[in-house]
């Protein structure tokens, strides 16, 4: 998909950076909601840790933490945004703001891609071709990554995916974004593996480490 670009003067010297119009529109539409999204994910994580303390090991499945986290995020979002939260035909919950975007909230893998089981619908969503929603709008993932033990949230980002590839990633903790080679918008880290599409970021503004209380 050919990117549409707007131009914003971001540098102190007045030089202009090239940003995708979808990234600009997302940040304009949801700038006032970013803190709420962050708080929902952090609160859901705390709730998930509490939920896990009540489940003995033999009652836990491989997806138990992700499932609990997903349910906690869903409940908190419906409480916070009761007029904008919906469920799709396949029971996916999403936030829909009229004429703007569809937001899906997901756990992300190390490549900052959604940790999905590869279904037909999820592949369509990755191509912005989902027929699962009532609205035909750009789909943005609001995602989080966790450490291996699930003791802390590592990153919270917005990701726009087209044709199975990331077109931009916006660090919600840092309010930055990256499009194509515009790596100066993030603090770059050497990606894992050899995938040129991998993008890694380091939050700077806000500490999201949530350690399990003793």
C-alpha positions in Angstrom: 0.0 0.0 0.0 1.4 3.4 -0.9 1.7 5.6 2.1 0.0 9.0 2.2 2.2 11.6 3.9 1.6 14.9 5.6 4.5 17.1 6.6 5.1 18.4 10.2 7.9 20.6 11.4 9.3 18.5 14.3 12.9 19.4 14.6 14.3 22.4 16.5 16.0 23.6 13.4 12.6 23.7 11.6 13.3 20.9 9.2 10.3 18.8 8.3 9.9 15.0 8.9 7.7 12.8 6.7 4.9 11.1 8.7 2.1 8.9 7.5 -1.3 10.6 7.5 -2.8 7.7 9.5 -0.3 8.3 12.3 -1.0 12.0 12.3 -4.8 11.3 12.4 -4.4 8.7 15.1 -2.4 11.0 17.4 -4.9 13.9 16.8 -7.9 11.7 17.5 -6.6 9.9 20.6 -4.1 12.2 22.2 -6.5 12.9 25.0 -7.1 9.2 25.6 -3.5 7.9 25.7 -3.2 8.2 29.5 -6.5 6.3 29.9 -5.3 3.5 27.6 -2.1 3.2 29.6 -3.9 3.2 32.9 -6.3 0.5 31.6 -3.4 -1.8 30.6 -1.5 -1.3 33.8 -4.5 -1.8 36.0 -5.5 -4.9 34.0 -2.0 -6.3 34.5 -2.3 -5.8 38.3 -5.7 -7.5 38.2 -4.3 -10.4 36.2 -1.5 -10.9 38.7 -4.1 -11.0 41.5 -6.2 -13.4 39.5 -3.2 -15.7 39.0 -2.5 -15.9 42.7 -5.9 -17.6 43.2 -5.1 -20.3 40.6 -2.9 -23.2 41.5 -0.4 -24.3 38.9 -2.4 -27.4 37.8 -5.4 -25.2 37.0 -3.4 -22.9 34.7 -3.1 -23.4 31.0 -0.6 -21.9 28.6 -2.9 -19.1 27.6 -4.3 -18.5 31.1 -2.5 -15.2 31.7 -3.3 -13.8 28.2 -6.9 -14.8 28.5 -7.3 -13.2 32.0 -5.5 -10.1 30.9 -7.7 -9.8 27.8 -10.8 -10.1 29.9 -9.6 -7.5 32.4 -8.7 -5.1 29.6 -12.2 -5.6 28.1 -14.0 -4.9 31.3 -12.0 -1.8 32.1 -12.5 -0.4 28.6 -16.2 -1.0 28.7 -16.3 0.9 32.1 -14.1 3.7 30.8 -15.6 4.1 27.3 -19.1 2.7 27.5 -20.4 4.6 24.4 -17.5 3.6 22.1 -16.8 0.0 23.0 -18.4 -2.7 20.8 -18.1 -6.4 20.0 -17.7 -7.8 16.5 -19.6 -10.7 15.0 -16.8 -13.1 16.3 -16.9 -11.5 19.8 -13.7 -9.4 19.3 -14.0 -6.3 21.5 -12.9 -3.0 20.0 -13.1 0.8 20.5 -14.8 2.6 17.7 -14.8 6.4 17.3 -17.0 7.7 14.6 -15.3 8.3 11.3 -11.8 7.8 12.8 -10.5 4.3 13.7 -11.1 0.9 15.1 -8.8 0.1 18.0 -8.0 -3.5 19.0 -6.2 -4.1 22.3 -3.8 -7.0 22.2 -0.7 -8.6 23.7 2.3 -8.2 21.3 5.2 -10.4 20.6 8.9 -9.4 20.5 8.4 -8.0 17.0 5.6 -5.8 18.2 3.1 -7.8 16.2 -0.1 -9.1 17.8 0.2 -12.5 19.5 -2.6 -14.1 17.5 -3.5 -17.6 16.6 -3.4 -17.5 12.8 -7.1 -17.5 11.8 -8.6 -16.2 8.6 -10.1 -13.2 10.3 -6.8 -12.2 12.0 -5.0 -12.4 8.7 -7.6 -10.2 7.1 -7.2 -7.7 10.0 -3.5 -7.7 9.4 -4.3 -6.6 5.8 -6.9 -4.0 6.8 -9.5 -6.1 5.1 -11.5 -7.3 8.1 -15.1 -8.1 7.3 -15.7 -8.8 11.0 -16.7 -5.2 12.0 -19.7 -3.1 11.2 -17.5 -0.2 10.2 -15.0 0.0 7.4 -12.2 2.1 9.1 -8.5 1.9 9.6 -7.6 -0.7 12.3 -4.9 0.2 14.9 -3.7 -2.1 17.6 -3.1 -0.8 21.1 -0.6 -3.4 22.4 1.6 -4.3 25.3 4.6 -6.5 25.8 5.4 -8.4 29.0 8.5 -10.0 30.4 8.8 -13.8 30.3 7.4 -14.2 33.9 4.6 -11.7 33.3 5.8 -9.7 36.3 6.0 -6.4 34.4 4.7 -4.6 31.4 7.6 -3.7 29.1 6.1 -1.6 26.4 2.7 0.0 25.4 2.5 1.0 21.8 0.0 1.7 19.0 0.7 -0.4 15.8 -0.6 0.1 12.3 -0.3 -3.0 10.1 -1.0 -3.5 6.4 -0.4 -6.6 4.3 1.1 -8.3 7.4 3.8 -5.6 7.8 4.1 -2.8 10.4 3.7 0.6 8.7 4.2 2.6 11.9 4.6 2.1 15.6 3.8 4.9 18.1 5.2 4.7 21.6 2.3 5.7 23.7 4.5 6.3 26.7 6.7 8.6 24.7 4.2 10.0 22.2 6.7 9.3 19.4 6.2 7.5 16.1 8.2 5.8 13.4 7.4 5.5 9.7 9.7 3.8 7.2 13.3 4.9 8.0 12.2 7.7 10.3 14.0 6.0 13.2 15.0 9.3 14.8 11.4 9.5 16.2 12.3 6.7 18.5 15.2 5.7 20.7 16.3 2.7 18.5 17.5 -0.6 19.8 19.1 -3.2 17.6 16.2 -5.5 16.5 16.1 -9.2 17.5 16.8 -11.5 14.5 17.2 -10.5 10.9 13.8 -9.2 10.1 14.1 -5.7 8.7 10.5 -4.9 9.6 11.3 -5.4 13.3 11.0 -2.2 15.3 12.1 -1.9 19.0 11.6 1.1 21.2 12.5 2.2 24.7 10.0 4.2 26.7 11.5 7.3 28.2 8.9 9.4 29.9 7.1 6.9 32.2 8.3 3.8 34.1 5.9 1.0 33.4 7.7 -1.7 35.3 5.1 -3.4 37.5 6.7 -5.8 39.9 4.8 -8.4 41.7 4.3 -7.5 45.3 5.7 -9.8 47.8 
